[in-house]
Amino acid sequence: MDRASNTDIYKTTIAAVEEAAMVIVAPQAEVMSNQVLKYVTQARASFLLGIPEAEFRRIAKESGLGHVERAGSEEETYFTYEELHWMCSSRRTR
């Protein structure tokens, strides 16, 4: 894949992430004005960016992004839309 098509893919991905954020946040803002979805799970983030989860996990770990929530023996990593946008932007400049 050439650099131009990579750039197009990343621009499309950024637009999709921003659109997904608006679709999720806008209806909730009308119903629950004080509760806005701010985080997505690692699996959802990986899906939104079109990156295999193992690669997404590696990028997140190397960049120090995301935060881990623990409940008993279960653990889940969450990401903000700003972090996803940063990931897209940083991958685009490589």
VENPE-V974914 format. One record per residue. N is the residue number from 1. PSI is psi in whole degrees, 0 to 359 (* if undefined). Layout:
BEGIN
n;psi
N;PSI
N;PSI
END
This chain:
BEGIN
n;psi
1;134
2;168
3;322
4;317
5;327
6;316
7;317
8;319
9;315
10;321
11;317
12;319
13;316
14;315
15;320
16;319
17;314
18;320
19;318
20;320
21;318
22;320
23;321
24;316
25;317
26;307
27;323
28;326
29;326
30;319
31;313
32;89
33;337
34;353
35;107
36;131
37;120
38;346
39;153
40;154
41;165
42;319
43;316
44;318
45;316
46;316
47;313
48;322
49;351
50;33
51;135
52;142
53;323
54;317
55;318
56;316
57;318
58;313
59;315
60;317
61;315
62;325
63;349
64;21
65;160
66;161
67;146
68;133
69;134
70;137
71;102
72;236
73;358
74;148
75;135
76;139
77;134
78;152
79;145
80;163
81;330
82;320
83;320
84;319
85;318
86;317
87;315
88;316
89;318
90;325
91;326
92;328
93;353
94;*
END
